Amino acid sequence: MELELKDIDSYMGSFNKLEKYSKWSNFKWLHKIREEAINSFSQLGYPTQQDEDWRFTNLAPISRTSFKMVKNGGPKLSSTDIQQFIFSGLSCNQLVYVNGKYSPELSTLKPVKDGVKIKNLSQAIDDERDLIEEHLSHYAEFNNDAFSALNTAFIEDGAFAFIPHGTILNEPIHLLYISSNNVVPIITNPRNLIIIEDNCQVDIVEHYVSLNDVAYFSNVVTEVVVGENSLLDHYMIERESQKAFNVSTLRVQQKRSSNLTSHSVLLGGSLVRNNVHPVLAGEGCHSLINGLFMSTGRQHMDNFMKVEHASPHCDSRQLYNGILDGKSRGVFHGRIIVHKDAQKTDAKQTNRNLLLSDTAQIDTKPQLEIYADDVKCTHGATIGQIDENAIFYIRSRGLSEESARAMLLYAFTSESLKSMKVEQIRNYVEKLVSDWFTRGNLIQLNS
């Protein structure tokens, strides 16, 4: 079944068709969620630049494109096709999706400890109904977020993981979403649900890639619950087609004394919006929101961070670095909200940006909303070019100008990459960054 999606009416019509033929038509709780979500989307429509949270991003390229929703997933791929997206030397529980459709043939699920559940969401809705019903769509709000509403209305597949009390998962969970051979622009709505109970330790990688330079739209929502005293390292790596659109939302609910580290690396896409929204709901939580975005050509990368301190004695750090070349545009909108009862909050937000051309542009808006009176909060942003004095100093040691610039840029990116604890993932990202520099970007610096 192929459904064409362009305007609000077509989304409503396609939703009604999907509901009619859905295998979950008897799941009243799921039907209620999806119906409420499509009604929200029909009322909200796509955000415009009149909306404060979207003032720097024009969504016309998405809203004016006619997308198709493809039910059969797409072409068959082999393990050779995806080898370039595998972390060398790292054993993972790997779930692979082709054009939004789960591929068991390409996936690798290893034996896990008793009680651990890792599977695709479509299967989990059938097998783990109580867990899914308890958590699905309880954290990512769709009443005021059009893209979360659209994703929720068209929930079909994605990833599900349940990590029971006291589990240390030594092998990361790798969620690999591949777009391939799209003749016309398609839309996929991956939905990931991760439930981590108390006293656990888990690494999760969301990985969005393309095999062809074609236009399509990935609209992603990931909901995560991090239990008491648990540690989660979450990686989001986006290296899609230069014609692709990606809007991704990571919504994390942190319980008492939990620890979240979120890494985002954005390299691909034509228009990318990266939403990261942790809620430090329990006392004594820690959250590190770390990101690196690198754009060139006419790419547009929008990073929207919303960190909510809802309990006392919590601390958070945001560190986002951007490198922009060509006529690309970047956005950093970071908001820290300290609720009334969140005394003794310690929060810091830093955004640093390098512009490699006179035509690149960055809009940065650090923001604090503080409703408690015993807190320590700071924020800041910098925008600049490569320091020519530093270039001169390095060249005086016998290096070429190109090598000197490369050294400074690598130093700038390493600030974000060094906090990645899993060595094989860090090496993979470092290789992507190195490739970005060698694809003509450093040469352009001299022109």
C-alpha positions as semicolon CSV with decimal commas, in nm:
position;residue;x (nm);y (nm);z (nm)
1;M;0,000;0,000;0,000
2;E;0,131;0,343;-0,094
3;L;-0,027;0,654;0,051
4;E;0,049;1,001;-0,081
5;L;0,090;1,268;0,185
6;K;0,104;1,638;0,106
7;D;-0,153;1,853;0,283
8;I;-0,341;1,810;0,612
9;D;-0,643;1,650;0,442
10;S;-0,426;1,387;0,276
11;Y;-0,269;1,298;0,612
12;M;-0,615;1,259;0,763
13;G;-0,730;1,043;0,473
14;S;-0,421;0,825;0,490
15;F;-0,463;0,784;0,864
16;N;-0,820;0,659;0,817
17;K;-0,703;0,406;0,557
18;L;-0,427;0,279;0,782
19;E;-0,662;0,245;1,077
20;K;-0,906;0,048;0,867
21;Y;-0,645;-0,213;0,772
22;S;-0,431;-0,200;1,088
23;K;-0,354;-0,530;1,258
24;W;-0,408;-0,345;1,588
25;S;-0,762;-0,234;1,510
26;N;-0,884;-0,413;1,826
27;F;-0,633;-0,236;2,051
28;K;-0,859;0,041;2,178
29;W;-0,587;0,205;2,388
30;L;-0,357;0,236;2,086
31;H;-0,637;0,356;1,859
32;K;-0,719;0,628;2,112
33;I;-0,360;0,753;2,122
34;R;-0,327;0,756;1,745
35;E;-0,661;0,927;1,692
36;E;-0,581;1,198;1,946
37;A;-0,244;1,249;1,777
38;I;-0,381;1,289;1,423
39;N;-0,640;1,536;1,554
40;S;-0,360;1,734;1,719
41;F;-0,161;1,736;1,397
42;S;-0,462;1,850;1,195
43;Q;-0,513;2,140;1,438
44;L;-0,148;2,235;1,472
45;G;-0,027;2,191;1,114
46;Y;0,339;2,241;1,039
47;P;0,508;2,504;1,258
48;T;0,594;2,837;1,100
49;Q;0,856;3,096;1,180
50;Q;0,589;3,280;1,377
51;D;0,631;3,005;1,639
52;E;0,909;3,110;1,877
53;D;1,065;2,763;1,889
54;W;1,090;2,760;1,508
55;R;1,172;3,122;1,434
56;F;1,506;3,040;1,269
57;T;1,387;2,744;1,058
58;N;1,169;2,761;0,750
59;L;0,983;2,431;0,703
60;A;0,856;2,511;0,354
61;P;1,085;2,248;0,193
62;I;0,904;1,982;0,399
63;S;0,551;2,122;0,385
64;R;0,552;2,168;0,008
65;T;0,689;1,818;-0,069
66;S;0,451;1,536;-0,150
67;F;0,566;1,224;0,040
68;K;0,460;0,866;0,002
69;M;0,424;0,620;0,286
70;V;0,550;0,283;0,166
71;K;0,425;-0,028;0,342
72;N;0,661;-0,292;0,203
73;G;0,982;-0,130;0,325
74;G;1,187;-0,131;0,007
75;P;1,468;-0,326;-0,160
76;K;1,640;-0,627;-0,012
77;L;1,986;-0,545;0,113
78;S;2,276;-0,770;0,203
79;S;2,518;-0,755;0,493
80;T;2,775;-0,617;0,247
81;D;2,550;-0,317;0,177
82;I;2,548;-0,213;0,542
83;Q;2,907;-0,300;0,634
84;Q;3,014;0,064;0,610
85;F;2,772;0,151;0,892
86;I;2,899;-0,110;1,140
87;F;3,130;-0,018;1,428
88;S;3,453;-0,207;1,368
89;G;3,551;-0,436;1,654
90;L;3,233;-0,376;1,854
91;S;2,978;-0,647;1,925
92;C;2,624;-0,504;1,933
93;N;2,263;-0,604;1,954
94;Q;2,168;-0,460;1,619
95;L;1,822;-0,384;1,481
96;V;1,822;-0,275;1,117
97;Y;1,540;-0,096;0,936
98;V;1,518;-0,034;0,560
99;N;1,290;0,255;0,464
100;G;1,131;0,228;0,808
101;K;1,065;-0,146;0,786
102;Y;1,237;-0,388;1,026
103;S;1,477;-0,628;0,855
104;P;1,531;-0,946;1,062
105;E;1,776;-1,075;0,801
106;L;2,014;-0,783;0,857
107;S;1,960;-0,760;1,233
108;T;2,169;-0,935;1,496
109;L;2,015;-1,010;1,836
110;K;2,255;-1,183;2,071
111;P;2,172;-1,394;2,378
112;V;2,094;-1,157;2,665
113;K;2,040;-1,185;3,039
114;D;1,708;-1,308;3,173
115;G;1,443;-1,042;3,155
116;V;1,614;-0,827;2,890
117;K;1,388;-0,766;2,591
118;I;1,516;-0,620;2,264
119;K;1,292;-0,634;1,957
120;N;1,119;-0,424;1,697
121;L;0,828;-0,217;1,826
122;S;0,568;-0,375;1,601
123;Q;0,638;-0,715;1,755
124;A;0,659;-0,566;2,103
125;I;0,309;-0,414;2,076
126;D;0,183;-0,770;2,029
127;D;0,411;-0,940;2,284
128;E;0,459;-0,677;2,557
129;R;0,122;-0,509;2,565
130;D;0,126;-0,412;2,936
131;L;0,469;-0,247;2,914
132;I;0,388;-0,070;2,589
133;E;0,052;0,056;2,710
134;E;0,209;0,184;3,033
135;H;0,481;0,388;2,862
136;L;0,413;0,455;2,494
137;S;0,337;0,822;2,430
138;H;0,344;0,906;2,803
139;Y;0,654;1,127;2,770
140;A;0,677;1,273;2,419
141;E;0,388;1,518;2,419
142;F;0,200;1,555;2,095
143;N;-0,060;1,812;2,198
144;N;0,174;2,100;2,115
145;D;0,430;1,935;1,889
146;A;0,319;1,871;1,531
147;F;0,600;1,630;1,444
148;S;0,550;1,418;1,756
149;A;0,179;1,416;1,677
150;L;0,246;1,303;1,318
151;N;0,481;1,029;1,437
152;T;0,236;0,906;1,701
153;A;-0,056;0,898;1,458
154;F;0,140;0,679;1,216
155;I;0,316;0,453;1,468
156;E;0,396;0,126;1,301
157;D;0,749;0,021;1,382
158;G;1,071;0,115;1,550
159;A;1,270;-0,032;1,838
160;F;1,174;-0,155;2,182
161;A;1,410;-0,236;2,468
162;F;1,334;-0,331;2,827
163;I;1,631;-0,352;3,065
164;P;1,530;-0,504;3,400
165;H;1,652;-0,409;3,747
166;G;2,025;-0,447;3,810
167;T;2,131;-0,521;3,451
168;I;2,461;-0,406;3,306
169;L;2,431;-0,449;2,931
170;N;2,788;-0,493;2,807
171;E;2,698;-0,478;2,437
172;P;2,539;-0,159;2,298
173;I;2,201;-0,158;2,129
174;H;2,251;-0,032;1,773
175;L;1,943;0,097;1,591
176;L;2,035;0,137;1,224
177;Y;1,784;0,316;1,001
178;I;1,870;0,298;0,630
179;S;1,709;0,480;0,340
180;S;1,761;0,313;0,003
181;N;1,649;0,338;-0,359
182;N;1,353;0,573;-0,321
183;V;1,213;0,663;-0,662
184;V;0,987;0,927;-0,505
185;P;1,018;1,106;-0,168
186;I;0,894;0,885;0,116
187;I;0,822;0,951;0,482
188;T;0,906;0,716;0,768
189;N;0,804;0,759;1,132
190;P;1,041;0,551;1,344
191;R;0,923;0,519;1,704
192;N;1,165;0,395;1,969
193;L;1,070;0,307;2,327
194;I;1,346;0,231;2,579
195;I;1,260;0,136;2,937
196;I;1,554;0,108;3,178
197;E;1,476;0,001;3,533
198;D;1,679;0,080;3,847
199;N;2,054;0,018;3,887
200;C;2,124;-0,051;3,519
201;Q;2,388;0,055;3,270
202;V;2,313;0,074;2,895
203;D;2,459;0,219;2,571
204;I;2,219;0,293;2,284
205;V;2,303;0,419;1,934
206;E;2,050;0,566;1,692
207;H;2,206;0,576;1,347
208;Y;2,042;0,734;1,040
209;V;2,205;0,678;0,702
210;S;2,140;0,673;0,326
211;L;2,258;0,450;0,044
212;N;2,145;0,696;-0,225
213;D;2,143;1,074;-0,261
214;V;1,764;1,108;-0,271
215;A;1,497;1,312;-0,095
216;Y;1,295;1,161;0,190
217;F;1,172;1,250;0,538
218;S;1,268;1,076;0,862
219;N;1,036;1,185;1,143
220;V;1,169;1,018;1,457
221;V;1,050;1,004;1,818
222;T;1,241;0,822;2,091
223;E;1,104;0,790;2,444
224;V;1,337;0,677;2,722
225;V;1,283;0,608;3,090
226;V;1,601;0,593;3,301
227;G;1,543;0,429;3,639
228;E;1,694;0,516;3,976
229;N;2,075;0,498;3,990
230;S;2,089;0,391;3,625
231;L;2,334;0,512;3,360
232;L;2,248;0,567;2,995
233;D;2,486;0,673;2,721
234;H;2,279;0,764;2,414
235;Y;2,430;0,834;2,072
236;M;2,248;0,991;1,778
237;I;2,448;0,981;1,452
238;E;2,287;1,145;1,150
239;R;2,467;1,108;0,815
240;E;2,184;1,101;0,566
241;S;2,146;1,211;0,205
242;Q;2,218;1,577;0,133
243;K;1,860;1,595;0,002
244;A;1,696;1,436;0,308
245;F;1,487;1,589;0,586
246;N;1,527;1,467;0,942
247;V;1,328;1,577;1,246
248;S;1,419;1,375;1,554
249;T;1,295;1,405;1,910
250;L;1,466;1,244;2,210
251;R;1,250;1,263;2,523
252;V;1,411;1,124;2,841
253;Q;1,246;1,081;3,181
254;Q;1,512;1,057;3,453
255;K;1,440;0,910;3,794
256;R;1,628;0,967;4,119
257;S;2,011;0,969;4,095
258;S;2,009;0,861;3,731
259;N;2,278;0,965;3,486
260;L;2,218;1,051;3,119
261;T;2,481;1,132;2,859
262;S;2,341;1,229;2,520
263;H;2,571;1,262;2,217
264;S;2,443;1,404;1,888
265;V;2,653;1,415;1,570
266;L;2,487;1,579;1,269
267;L;2,663;1,561;0,933
268;G;2,403;1,492;0,662
269;G;2,064;1,607;0,550
270;S;1,927;1,911;0,374
271;L;1,712;2,026;0,665
272;V;1,770;1,872;1,009
273;R;1,600;1,948;1,340
274;N;1,742;1,776;1,648
275;N;1,524;1,800;1,962
276;V;1,669;1,679;2,293
277;H;1,442;1,703;2,597
278;P;1,545;1,539;2,926
279;V;1,336;1,589;3,238
280;L;1,534;1,549;3,559
281;A;1,235;1,429;3,754
282;G;1,410;1,268;4,050
283;E;1,644;1,418;4,307
284;G;2,016;1,393;4,240
285;C;2,006;1,341;3,862
286;H;2,288;1,428;3,624
287;S;2,252;1,507;3,254
288;L;2,518;1,583;2,992
289;I;2,386;1,698;2,653
290;N;2,677;1,692;2,410
291;G;2,663;1,768;2,040
292;L;2,858;1,839;1,724
293;F;2,705;1,962;1,399
294;M;2,899;2,023;1,076
295;S;2,729;2,174;0,773
296;T;2,828;2,286;0,426
297;G;2,662;2,379;0,097
298;R;2,308;2,492;0,178
299;Q;2,244;2,257;0,466
300;H;2,027;2,378;0,754
301;M;2,083;2,225;1,099
302;D;1,863;2,327;1,390
303;N;1,943;2,208;1,743
304;F;1,670;2,259;2,002
305;M;1,763;2,167;2,359
306;K;1,513;2,174;2,643
307;V;1,642;2,061;2,982
308;E;1,388;2,057;3,263
309;H;1,503;2,055;3,624
310;A;1,197;1,930;3,813
311;S;1,363;1,810;4,137
312;P;1,630;1,946;4,374
313;H;2,003;1,870;4,380
314;C;2,033;1,795;4,008
315;D;2,299;1,914;3,766
316;S;2,309;1,941;3,388
317;R;2,563;2,041;3,128
318;Q;2,505;2,133;2,764
319;L;2,802;2,151;2,529
320;Y;2,725;2,203;2,160
321;N;2,985;2,285;1,896
322;G;2,915;2,376;1,535
323;I;3,134;2,411;1,225
324;L;2,965;2,579;0,928
325;D;3,095;2,619;0,575
326;G;2,957;2,726;0,238
327;K;2,613;2,889;0,254
328;S;2,491;2,662;0,531
329;R;2,296;2,776;0,832
330;G;2,298;2,647;1,188
331;V;2,070;2,705;1,485
332;F;2,127;2,645;1,853
333;H;1,828;2,710;2,077
334;G;1,904;2,590;2,429
335;R;1,654;2,628;2,708
336;I;1,708;2,539;3,073
337;I;1,393;2,538;3,283
338;V;1,432;2,526;3,662
339;H;1,101;2,452;3,829
340;K;0,998;2,599;4,164
341;D;1,091;2,294;4,371
342;A;1,424;2,233;4,198
343;Q;1,644;2,401;4,459
344;K;2,022;2,350;4,451
345;T;2,016;2,313;4,073
346;D;2,352;2,344;3,899
347;A;2,315;2,396;3,524
348;K;2,554;2,519;3,256
349;Q;2,501;2,572;2,885
350;T;2,773;2,639;2,628
351;N;2,748;2,678;2,251
352;R;3,059;2,741;2,039
353;N;3,058;2,792;1,663
354;L;3,318;2,829;1,391
355;L;3,227;2,989;1,058
356;L;3,456;2,876;0,777
357;S;3,308;3,105;0,511
358;D;3,168;3,456;0,490
359;T;2,832;3,319;0,374
360;A;2,771;3,066;0,653
361;Q;2,530;3,175;0,926
362;I;2,453;3,072;1,283
363;D;2,165;3,178;1,509
364;T;2,222;3,098;1,873
365;K;1,981;3,156;2,158
366;P;2,082;3,030;2,504
367;Q;1,790;3,072;2,742
368;L;1,725;3,031;3,116
369;E;1,385;3,010;3,286
370;I;1,437;2,997;3,661
371;Y;1,154;2,967;3,913
372;A;1,366;2,863;4,215
373;D;1,582;3,094;4,424
374;D;1,877;2,873;4,529
375;V;2,039;2,773;4,202
376;K;2,359;2,812;4,002
377;C;2,294;2,854;3,630
378;T;2,516;2,993;3,354
379;H;2,494;3,007;2,978
380;G;2,700;3,143;2,693
381;A;2,764;3,129;2,321
382;T;3,052;3,221;2,094
383;I;3,071;3,269;1,717
384;G;3,400;3,320;1,541
385;Q;3,647;3,220;1,275
386;I;3,975;3,033;1,297
387;D;4,234;3,230;1,493
388;E;4,490;3,352;1,240
389;N;4,747;3,404;1,518
390;A;4,719;3,036;1,606
391;I;4,760;2,949;1,238
392;F;5,076;3,161;1,223
393;Y;5,215;2,998;1,539
394;I;5,161;2,643;1,409
395;R;5,306;2,728;1,066
396;S;5,616;2,864;1,237
397;R;5,674;2,505;1,354
398;G;5,707;2,390;0,994
399;L;5,351;2,284;0,906
400;S;5,159;2,396;0,598
401;E;4,865;2,633;0,629
402;E;4,621;2,355;0,541
403;S;4,769;2,125;0,807
404;A;4,759;2,406;1,062
405;R;4,391;2,473;0,994
406;A;4,314;2,101;1,009
407;M;4,488;2,073;1,344
408;L;4,281;2,356;1,493
409;L;3,956;2,215;1,355
410;Y;4,031;1,869;1,489
411;A;4,101;2,022;1,829
412;F;3,768;2,203;1,813
413;T;3,574;1,884;1,731
414;S;3,761;1,671;1,984
415;E;3,606;1,873;2,265
416;S;3,275;1,707;2,178
417;L;3,406;1,365;2,078
418;K;3,632;1,294;2,376
419;S;3,336;1,237;2,610
420;M;3,219;0,937;2,403
421;K;3,308;0,645;2,630
422;V;3,274;0,358;2,381
423;E;3,602;0,361;2,191
424;Q;3,474;0,193;1,873
425;I;3,187;0,439;1,838
426;R;3,420;0,731;1,903
427;N;3,663;0,599;1,637
428;Y;3,376;0,566;1,389
429;V;3,263;0,926;1,447
430;E;3,619;1,055;1,430
431;K;3,652;0,890;1,088
432;L;3,330;1,060;0,974
433;V;3,464;1,396;1,090
434;S;3,796;1,332;0,915
435;D;3,613;1,243;0,593
436;W;3,412;1,566;0,620
437;F;3,735;1,764;0,631
438;T;3,887;1,582;0,334
439;R;3,580;1,611;0,106
440;G;3,703;1,951;-0,011
441;N;3,605;2,146;0,300
442;L;3,962;2,232;0,398
443;I;4,057;2,319;0,045
444;Q;3,772;2,569;0,036
445;L;3,924;2,748;0,333
446;N;4,206;2,879;0,117
447;S;3,981;3,024;-0,154
